[in-house]
Amino acid sequence: MFHITHMTYTRVAPGVSPRSPQLQLVESEVEKFLREHIAAMRRMTSKSDSPPPAVFEDSEAQDLFRKLHTGSDDEFLTSVDMLTKRLIERMNGRTAPGLLISLRAQEENERIAGVLKLQVVAPNGATLEELESGDVKLSAITNVLEKPGDLQKGALVATNLAHGRVLCGDRLTRQASYFPQAFGIKIFSRPSAGTTALFAALEECGEDLPGKVAPVLNRVERGSPSEVLQELGMLVQDLSEARQHEVLSLMEREARPVILIDTARDIAIKILAGDITISGPTSVIEQIPIEQLPDGGWQVVIRTSEQPIRKRQ
């Protein structure tokens, strides 16, 4: 049985001064709405290609979330106030106003706590101001807020998560990066994005390396970049220990760090030649030779056991 024990909400926008948070009565419609949001977030973060749980890089923010999770009522409200101010400080003219909901909930033997930033999706700019003034209740505006499954900005801690780990919405865009930054949260790449980053780094270290790695990648266990490269080094002669370190160094520069590579996933890539595009799985495309001709042109040769066909769109 899911039950919200603590909840506050406040309007957040660039430059605003938030009101002191107060615990709110949780109506059944609101509890159902927030339960579905949390369930959707957890489903998104449990998929096979979901990013690993994020981590706190800021000990103060981690402590604030801990107090959301297990603190007294006063500690909960103090943490809400500080987290709200941290978020507003990160917002600028390009970030949309929204409703920051802070909560603590109990579901059987598990306790969940965190913050959700919900945006108004209906053309009614006054909605949040009316809610803040008390003219309307939260239950009256849930239909104009982001629906469960569409939420971009959320962060949750839970009893069953390892210490220092936090679940963040998988729909976070680069434009929404201010949200985890406000709370000192580091988000990791999806395992499939890790595979893409691996091949990009391999190509930078040697143009022939991706073609040599692609056919054997699925023979290696899914794992961290260092684990995967170490195993690949035993299968690909040219992937020396020095080159492995070079690849790791390049991958560490990714905006979202790579800590897991899905070696079984065959990422689709393209060869672009003027107006011609050749696309297919990495294991196939990396085997296609690209040669520079003596006259200065280029040649791409595709050999196949099946007769090629033209497909018109």
N, C-alpha and C positions, 0 to 999 in steps of 0.2 A: 504494500500500500504506500503510495507516494503522498507525502504530506509536507507542505512548506511551513516551517516553524518561524522563520524570520524573513522579512522582505521590506525593502525600501525602494523608492524610485525617485529620480530627479531628472529634470531637463538639462542636457549638456549641449553646449554650443561654444564656439570660439569667443573668448573674452567674457563670458558670463560669470557671475559670482553665485555658486550653488547655495541653496538654502541648507540649513542644518538638517541632516537626515532624521527621519522619525520612522519607527516601525509602523507598518501599515496592516490593516485588517486584510486578510487574503480571502477574497470571494471565491466561490467554487469555480466560476467561469475562468477567473484569472489563474487559479491553480491548475486547471486543465490545460490552459493555453501555455503556461510555462513548463508544465510537465512534458508536453509535446515538443516544445523547443529543445529541452534538455535531451529527450529521447532521440530526436533527430540529430543533434550534435554527436551523441554517442554512437549512433549508427554510422555517421560519416567517418568517425575516427576509428572505427573497427573494421573497415574494409581492408582487403589484402593490399591495396596500393595507397592506403592512407599514410600520411607522415607519422613517424614515431611520436609519442607524446613529447610536447615541448618541455623546456626546462626554465627555471628561474635563474637569471644571471644577477639579479638584484636581491640581496638578502633582506632589505627592508620591505620590498614588495612581497617577497615570499612570506614574511612574518605577518603582513597585513592580510594575506589570503588565509594564513593559518588561523588568524583570529576570526575571520569570516566563518571558518569551518568549525572551530571549537571554542572560541572565546565567549566571554560573558556578553550580556546584551549591550553593556556600555562599550566593550571592546569591539563588538560587531559594528556599532554605529560610528565609533571613532575611525575604524578601518574604512568603512564606506566613505566617510568624509574625505579621508586622505587619498583614497583611490580615485574618487571623483575629481578632486583637484588635480591629481597627476594627469588624468585623462584630458581635462580641459586645457591644461598647459601645453599639451601636445597637439591640440586641434588648431587649425588655421582657417583662412578664408576658403580653402578648397574642401574642407571636411564638412559633411552635412550634420546639422543638429540631430539630436536623437534623445531617446529616453534610456537612461542607464538604470537597469534593474539589478539590485544586489540581493542575493537570497541565500538561505540555508534550507536544505530539505532533507528529509529522512525517507529512505525507501528500504523497508525490511531492515537488514543489518548494516546498511550502507548509508553514510552521511555524505551529502554533496553540497558544495558551496561555490559561489562565484559571481561573476558579473556578466550581464548581457546588454549590449547596446542595440536597441531596436530603433529603426527609422520609420518615419511615417511614409507610407507608400501611396496614400491617397492625396489628391490636391487640396489639402486643408492645412495651411500653415499655422493656423491658430490652435490646433488640437493640443499641442504640448503645453502651451501657455494656459489653456483652459484647465488642463489636468493639474498643472502646478498651482493654479489659483484656487482649486477646489470646486470649480464650476461643474466639472464632470468627473466621473469615477473611471479608474483604469479599465474596469470591465466594459465600459461603454465605448472604448476606443480600440480594443484589441483587433477589431476587424479592419482598422486602417493602419496597423503596424505590420512589419514583416511577418510572413507566415512561417510556421515551423518548417524547417528544411531550407529556407531561403536566408537564414541569418548568416551574416558575414563575420560579425564581431562578438565573440564570446570567449570566456575563459573560466574553466571549472577545475576545482580540486575535489578529490573524492577519497574515501577511505581505502579503496582498493588500488589507488595509484601509488607508485613508489614515491618516497620522500623527494621533494624538489621537482616533481613532475606535474604538468598541468595540461589539460585538454583544451585545445583552441579550435575554433571553427575552421573547417577545411576549405571554406570559400573565401578566405582572406585574400584580397588582391593587393598588388603593390601599393595602390592608393590608400588601402586600409592598414598599412604597416604601422601607422602611428599608434594603433590600438595595442598590439603586443609590446611595442617600445615603451609606451606609457607605464606598463607594469613590469618592465625588466624581463620580458619573456623572449627566449630564443626559440624560433620555430625551425624545424628541419624540413628538408626536401622529401618529397614522396620517393619511394624506392625506384619507381620507373624514371623519375627525373634524375635520380642518382645514376641510373644506367646511361641516360643521355649525357650527363656531365662527364661520366667516365670516358665515353667515346670522344667527346670534344677535347678532353685533356690528352688522350692518347694521340689524337691527330696533331695536336700542337707539339707533342714530343717527337713525333715521327710520322710522316704521311702514310707509311706502310703499316703502322701498328694496328689501326682499326681493322684492316682487312685480315690481319693474322689473328687478332683476338676474337673477332665475330664468330668464326666457326666453332670455337671451343668454349665460349663463355657459358653455355648451358651445361657444361661438364663440371662447372664450379658451383659450390654451395653458395646460396644467398648469404650475405654477410656485410661486414663493415668494409670500407674501401681498402684498408690495409690487409684485411683477411683475403678479400677477393683478389687483389693484386699479387699477393704472395702465392696463391694457388695458380694464378695465371702465369706467373713467372716460371713455374715448373712445366708449363705446357707450351709456352712461347719463348723460344730461345732469345729473341731480340729484346724481350722485356726484362732487362737486367735489374739488379737491385737499385742501381743508381737511377735508372729510368722510372722505376716504381716510386721512388722518393720524389722525383720530378712531377709525376702524375698526381701524387698525393698533394703536393704543394699547390698545384694548379686548382685542384678540386676544393681546397680549403678557402679559395677566394670566392666561391659561390655565395650569392646573396643569402640563400638559405643553405646552411651547411649540410653536407651529405654524410649520414652516418649509417645508411643501409642501402645496398645495391641489390636489385631484383635481377638475378642472373638468368632466370627462366623467361623473363619478358623480352620478346623480340620487338624492339622499338622501331617504329616506321620512320624512315628518313627519305630524303629526296636528292636527286641530282638535277641541278638546273643548268640547262645549256641554251642560252638565248630564250626563245619562246617555247622550248621543249622542256617538259618535266618528266622525270622518271622516278617513280616512287615504289617503295616496297620495304620489307623487313630488313633490318640492319644486316643480318647474317647473309642475305642475298646481295643487297646493294653494295656492300663493302667489297664483294668479289668482282664487281664490274670494273674492268680496267679503263682508266682515263689516260689517254696518251697525247702528247703534243707532237704535231706533225712538222716535218721539215719546212713547210711553207708558212708556218706560224699558226696554223689552225689547230683544232683539237678534235680528237676522235673518241667516241664512247662505243664500245663493242659489247653487245648483249648476245650471249649464246644460250639457247634454250632447246630442250628436247621437244617442245610443243610449238606448233605453228603460231606465230604472233598474229593478232587480229587488231583491227582498228575499231575503237569504241567511240562512237560520236555521242556527245552530250547534248 
